[in-house]
Amino acid sequence: MADNGLSDKIKGGVNKVKGEVKDQVGNATDNASLQAEGKKDKLKGEVQEGIGKLKD
C-alpha cells in the first residue's frame, strides 16, 4: 500500500501542537530556551505537513 502522505500530515500536526504548547509555556515562564524549542517544533511540523501534501 502506497504512503499517501497521511502519516506525514499527522506527525506534522502533532509537532505543530507540541511546538505551540512549548512556545506558550516558554513565553509564560520567561524560558527562552523552551520557547525556541517550541518554535523549532512548529517549523518541523509545517515541513512534515508540506511533505505529506506533496505525497498526495
Biopython code that builds the backbone (N, CA, C, O; Angstrom):
import numpy as np
from Bio.PDB.StructureBuilder import StructureBuilder

atoms = [
    (1, "MET", "N", (0.855, -1.188, 0.000)),
    (1, "MET", "CA", (0.000, 0.000, 0.000)),
    (1, "MET", "C", (0.894, 1.242, 0.000)),
    (1, "MET", "O", (1.812, 1.344, 0.814)),
    (2, "ALA", "N", (0.639, 2.152, -0.877)),
    (2, "ALA", "CA", (1.447, 3.364, -1.003)),
    (2, "ALA", "C", (1.146, 4.337, 0.127)),
    (2, "ALA", "O", (0.014, 4.448, 0.598)),
    (3, "ASP", "N", (2.197, 5.038, 0.549)),
    (3, "ASP", "CA", (2.022, 6.066, 1.580)),
    (3, "ASP", "C", (1.446, 7.301, 0.895)),
    (3, "ASP", "O", (2.085, 7.891, 0.024)),
    (4, "ASN", "N", (0.254, 7.682, 1.289)),
    (4, "ASN", "CA", (-0.404, 8.816, 0.641)),
    (4, "ASN", "C", (-0.123, 10.144, 1.338)),
    (4, "ASN", "O", (-0.754, 11.156, 1.034)),
    (5, "GLY", "N", (0.806, 10.136, 2.254)),
    (5, "GLY", "CA", (1.156, 11.377, 2.929)),
    (5, "GLY", "C", (0.407, 11.620, 4.223)),
    (5, "GLY", "O", (0.716, 12.566, 4.947)),
    (6, "LEU", "N", (-0.571, 10.785, 4.524)),
    (6, "LEU", "CA", (-1.358, 10.988, 5.743)),
    (6, "LEU", "C", (-0.485, 10.902, 6.998)),
    (6, "LEU", "O", (-0.643, 11.696, 7.926)),
    (7, "SER", "N", (0.419, 9.950, 7.018)),
    (7, "SER", "CA", (1.319, 9.786, 8.165)),
    (7, "SER", "C", (2.130, 11.060, 8.404)),
    (7, "SER", "O", (2.261, 11.506, 9.543)),
    (8, "ASP", "N", (2.667, 11.638, 7.349)),
    (8, "ASP", "CA", (3.445, 12.872, 7.491)),
    (8, "ASP", "C", (2.562, 14.023, 7.964)),
    (8, "ASP", "O", (2.993, 14.848, 8.770)),
    (9, "LYS", "N", (1.342, 14.080, 7.469)),
    (9, "LYS", "CA", (0.426, 15.146, 7.885)),
    (9, "LYS", "C", (0.094, 15.023, 9.375)),
    (9, "LYS", "O", (0.040, 16.023, 10.091)),
    (10, "ILE", "N", (-0.127, 13.799, 9.827)),
    (10, "ILE", "CA", (-0.454, 13.576, 11.240)),
    (10, "ILE", "C", (0.743, 13.940, 12.114)),
    (10, "ILE", "O", (0.596, 14.652, 13.107)),
    (11, "LYS", "N", (1.932, 13.450, 11.741)),
    (11, "LYS", "CA", (3.133, 13.774, 12.508)),
    (11, "LYS", "C", (3.363, 15.284, 12.520)),
    (11, "LYS", "O", (3.744, 15.855, 13.541)),
    (12, "GLY", "N", (3.131, 15.912, 11.393)),
    (12, "GLY", "CA", (3.292, 17.361, 11.304)),
    (12, "GLY", "C", (2.342, 18.093, 12.225)),
    (12, "GLY", "O", (2.727, 19.045, 12.905)),
    (13, "GLY", "N", (1.104, 17.648, 12.245)),
    (13, "GLY", "CA", (0.113, 18.267, 13.118)),
    (13, "GLY", "C", (0.467, 18.113, 14.589)),
    (13, "GLY", "O", (0.308, 19.047, 15.375)),
    (14, "VAL", "N", (0.946, 16.934, 14.956)),
    (14, "VAL", "CA", (1.348, 16.681, 16.341)),
    (14, "VAL", "C", (2.517, 17.583, 16.719)),
    (14, "VAL", "O", (2.521, 18.179, 17.797)),
    (15, "ASN", "N", (3.508, 17.684, 15.836)),
    (15, "ASN", "CA", (4.671, 18.526, 16.132)),
    (15, "ASN", "C", (4.291, 19.997, 16.231)),
    (15, "ASN", "O", (4.843, 20.727, 17.054)),
    (16, "LYS", "N", (3.354, 20.435, 15.399)),
    (16, "LYS", "CA", (2.917, 21.834, 15.468)),
    (16, "LYS", "C", (2.235, 22.124, 16.799)),
    (16, "LYS", "O", (2.487, 23.160, 17.414)),
    (17, "VAL", "N", (1.372, 21.214, 17.245)),
    (17, "VAL", "CA", (0.674, 21.401, 18.527)),
    (17, "VAL", "C", (1.678, 21.360, 19.680)),
    (17, "VAL", "O", (1.644, 22.208, 20.572)),
    (18, "LYS", "N", (2.564, 20.373, 19.654)),
    (18, "LYS", "CA", (3.589, 20.254, 20.697)),
    (18, "LYS", "C", (4.449, 21.519, 20.736)),
    (18, "LYS", "O", (4.768, 22.033, 21.808)),
    (19, "GLY", "N", (4.814, 22.006, 19.564)),
    (19, "GLY", "CA", (5.630, 23.206, 19.489)),
    (19, "GLY", "C", (4.910, 24.430, 20.011)),
    (19, "GLY", "O", (5.508, 25.273, 20.681)),
    (20, "GLU", "N", (3.625, 24.530, 19.704)),
    (20, "GLU", "CA", (2.834, 25.677, 20.190)),
    (20, "GLU", "C", (2.759, 25.668, 21.706)),
    (20, "GLU", "O", (2.877, 26.716, 22.342)),
    (21, "VAL", "N", (2.563, 24.484, 22.294)),
    (21, "VAL", "CA", (2.493, 24.384, 23.757)),
    (21, "VAL", "C", (3.825, 24.810, 24.376)),
    (21, "VAL", "O", (3.853, 25.595, 25.323)),
    (22, "LYS", "N", (4.929, 24.284, 23.833)),
    (22, "LYS", "CA", (6.250, 24.651, 24.363)),
    (22, "LYS", "C", (6.492, 26.151, 24.211)),
    (22, "LYS", "O", (7.015, 26.796, 25.120)),
    (23, "ASP", "N", (6.114, 26.693, 23.076)),
    (23, "ASP", "CA", (6.296, 28.122, 22.821)),
    (23, "ASP", "C", (5.529, 28.945, 23.850)),
    (23, "ASP", "O", (6.070, 29.897, 24.413)),
    (24, "GLN", "N", (4.282, 28.587, 24.096)),
    (24, "GLN", "CA", (3.444, 29.331, 25.038)),
    (24, "GLN", "C", (3.927, 29.185, 26.475)),
    (24, "GLN", "O", (3.953, 30.160, 27.225)),
    (25, "VAL", "N", (4.315, 27.956, 26.865)),
    (25, "VAL", "CA", (4.816, 27.742, 28.226)),
    (25, "VAL", "C", (6.133, 28.488, 28.407)),
    (25, "VAL", "O", (6.359, 29.116, 29.441)),
    (26, "GLY", "N", (6.993, 28.418, 27.409)),
    (26, "GLY", "CA", (8.260, 29.148, 27.475)),
    (26, "GLY", "C", (8.048, 30.640, 27.599)),
    (26, "GLY", "O", (8.762, 31.318, 28.338)),
    (27, "ASN", "N", (7.074, 31.147, 26.881)),
    (27, "ASN", "CA", (6.742, 32.569, 26.944)),
    (27, "ASN", "C", (6.191, 32.932, 28.326)),
    (27, "ASN", "O", (6.580, 33.941, 28.915)),
    (28, "ALA", "N", (5.297, 32.109, 28.825)),
    (28, "ALA", "CA", (4.661, 32.394, 30.115)),
    (28, "ALA", "C", (5.648, 32.304, 31.277)),
    (28, "ALA", "O", (5.508, 33.025, 32.265)),
    (29, "THR", "N", (6.640, 31.431, 31.166)),
    (29, "THR", "CA", (7.599, 31.235, 32.251)),
    (29, "THR", "C", (8.916, 31.959, 31.994)),
    (29, "THR", "O", (9.882, 31.796, 32.740)),
    (30, "ASP", "N", (8.944, 32.747, 30.948)),
    (30, "ASP", "CA", (10.141, 33.506, 30.577)),
    (30, "ASP", "C", (11.333, 32.580, 30.338)),
    (30, "ASP", "O", (12.465, 32.883, 30.715)),
    (31, "ASN", "N", (11.045, 31.429, 29.692)),
    (31, "ASN", "CA", (12.069, 30.434, 29.391)),
    (31, "ASN", "C", (12.361, 30.497, 27.892)),
    (31, "ASN", "O", (11.678, 29.861, 27.089)),
    (32, "ALA", "N", (13.378, 31.270, 27.527)),
    (32, "ALA", "CA", (13.696, 31.483, 26.114)),
    (32, "ALA", "C", (14.095, 30.191, 25.415)),
    (32, "ALA", "O", (13.796, 30.008, 24.235)),
    (33, "SER", "N", (14.763, 29.299, 26.126)),
    (33, "SER", "CA", (15.197, 28.032, 25.545)),
    (33, "SER", "C", (13.992, 27.167, 25.155)),
    (33, "SER", "O", (13.950, 26.607, 24.059)),
    (34, "LEU", "N", (13.021, 27.065, 26.055)),
    (34, "LEU", "CA", (11.818, 26.280, 25.780)),
    (34, "LEU", "C", (11.009, 26.925, 24.653)),
    (34, "LEU", "O", (10.456, 26.230, 23.801)),
    (35, "GLN", "N", (10.948, 28.230, 24.658)),
    (35, "GLN", "CA", (10.223, 28.949, 23.620)),
    (35, "GLN", "C", (10.867, 28.694, 22.251)),
    (35, "GLN", "O", (10.161, 28.473, 21.267)),
    (36, "ALA", "N", (12.189, 28.722, 22.186)),
    (36, "ALA", "CA", (12.902, 28.468, 20.930)),
    (36, "ALA", "C", (12.684, 27.036, 20.468)),
    (36, "ALA", "O", (12.521, 26.779, 19.275)),
    (37, "GLU", "N", (12.680, 26.106, 21.415)),
    (37, "GLU", "CA", (12.433, 24.701, 21.079)),
    (37, "GLU", "C", (11.026, 24.539, 20.498)),
    (37, "GLU", "O", (10.822, 23.774, 19.555)),
    (38, "GLY", "N", (10.071, 25.254, 21.059)),
    (38, "GLY", "CA", (8.697, 25.205, 20.556)),
    (38, "GLY", "C", (8.599, 25.736, 19.138)),
    (38, "GLY", "O", (7.908, 25.155, 18.300)),
    (39, "LYS", "N", (9.282, 26.828, 18.868)),
    (39, "LYS", "CA", (9.267, 27.386, 17.512)),
    (39, "LYS", "C", (9.895, 26.414, 16.518)),
    (39, "LYS", "O", (9.434, 26.290, 15.383)),
    (40, "LYS", "N", (10.953, 25.724, 16.956)),
    (40, "LYS", "CA", (11.614, 24.734, 16.101)),
    (40, "LYS", "C", (10.661, 23.572, 15.804)),
    (40, "LYS", "O", (10.580, 23.111, 14.666)),
    (41, "ASP", "N", (9.938, 23.099, 16.829)),
    (41, "ASP", "CA", (8.984, 22.003, 16.642)),
    (41, "ASP", "C", (7.855, 22.414, 15.694)),
    (41, "ASP", "O", (7.422, 21.620, 14.859)),
    (42, "LYS", "N", (7.383, 23.653, 15.825)),
    (42, "LYS", "CA", (6.313, 24.132, 14.931)),
    (42, "LYS", "C", (6.796, 24.141, 13.488)),
    (42, "LYS", "O", (6.070, 23.727, 12.584)),
    (43, "LEU", "N", (8.008, 24.607, 13.274)),
    (43, "LEU", "CA", (8.569, 24.638, 11.923)),
    (43, "LEU", "C", (8.722, 23.226, 11.374)),
    (43, "LEU", "O", (8.407, 22.971, 10.212)),
    (44, "LYS", "N", (9.207, 22.308, 12.208)),
    (44, "LYS", "CA", (9.349, 20.911, 11.801)),
    (44, "LYS", "C", (7.983, 20.349, 11.389)),
    (44, "LYS", "O", (7.876, 19.639, 10.390)),
    (45, "GLY", "N", (6.951, 20.669, 12.159)),
    (45, "GLY", "CA", (5.604, 20.200, 11.840)),
    (45, "GLY", "C", (5.103, 20.748, 10.522)),
    (45, "GLY", "O", (4.460, 20.034, 9.753)),
    (46, "GLU", "N", (5.395, 22.018, 10.253)),
    (46, "GLU", "CA", (4.966, 22.615, 8.986)),
    (46, "GLU", "C", (5.658, 21.940, 7.806)),
    (46, "GLU", "O", (5.039, 21.711, 6.767)),
    (47, "VAL", "N", (6.937, 21.621, 7.966)),
    (47, "VAL", "CA", (7.674, 20.932, 6.908)),
    (47, "VAL", "C", (7.086, 19.538, 6.683)),
    (47, "VAL", "O", (6.883, 19.128, 5.540)),
    (48, "GLN", "N", (6.813, 18.810, 7.766)),
    (48, "GLN", "CA", (6.232, 17.473, 7.642)),
    (48, "GLN", "C", (4.878, 17.520, 6.951)),
    (48, "GLN", "O", (4.589, 16.673, 6.105)),
    (49, "GLU", "N", (4.050, 18.488, 7.294)),
    (49, "GLU", "CA", (2.749, 18.612, 6.639)),
    (49, "GLU", "C", (2.925, 18.892, 5.151)),
    (49, "GLU", "O", (2.189, 18.359, 4.321)),
    (50, "GLY", "N", (3.895, 19.725, 4.822)),
    (50, "GLY", "CA", (4.163, 20.034, 3.410)),
    (50, "GLY", "C", (4.582, 18.794, 2.652)),
    (50, "GLY", "O", (4.148, 18.589, 1.518)),
    (51, "ILE", "N", (5.424, 17.956, 3.259)),
    (51, "ILE", "CA", (5.850, 16.709, 2.622)),
    (51, "ILE", "C", (4.638, 15.802, 2.422)),
    (51, "ILE", "O", (4.495, 15.175, 1.372)),
    (52, "GLY", "N", (3.776, 15.733, 3.420)),
    (52, "GLY", "CA", (2.569, 14.920, 3.302)),
    (52, "GLY", "C", (1.683, 15.381, 2.152)),
    (52, "GLY", "O", (1.114, 14.559, 1.433)),
    (53, "LYS", "N", (1.565, 16.693, 1.977)),
    (53, "LYS", "CA", (0.739, 17.219, 0.879)),
    (53, "LYS", "C", (1.361, 16.892, -0.477)),
    (53, "LYS", "O", (0.651, 16.615, -1.444)),
    (54, "LEU", "N", (2.691, 16.926, -0.541)),
    (54, "LEU", "CA", (3.365, 16.601, -1.799)),
    (54, "LEU", "C", (3.166, 15.136, -2.188)),
    (54, "LEU", "O", (3.099, 14.806, -3.372)),
    (55, "LYS", "N", (3.072, 14.257, -1.182)),
    (55, "LYS", "CA", (2.888, 12.824, -1.444)),
    (55, "LYS", "C", (1.491, 12.505, -1.952)),
    (55, "LYS", "O", (1.294, 11.485, -2.612)),
    (56, "ASP", "N", (0.515, 13.362, -1.655)),
    (56, "ASP", "CA", (-0.877, 13.104, -2.061)),
    (56, "ASP", "C", (-1.051, 13.139, -3.549)),
    (56, "ASP", "O", (-2.160, 12.941, -4.046)),
]
sb = StructureBuilder()
sb.init_structure("model")
sb.init_model(0)
sb.init_chain("A")
sb.init_seg("    ")
for serial, (resi, resn, name, xyz) in enumerate(atoms, 1):
    if name == "N":
        sb.init_residue(resn, " ", resi, " ")
    sb.init_atom(name, np.array(xyz, "f"), 0.0, 1.0, " ", f" {name:<3s}", serial, name[0])
structure = sb.get_structure()
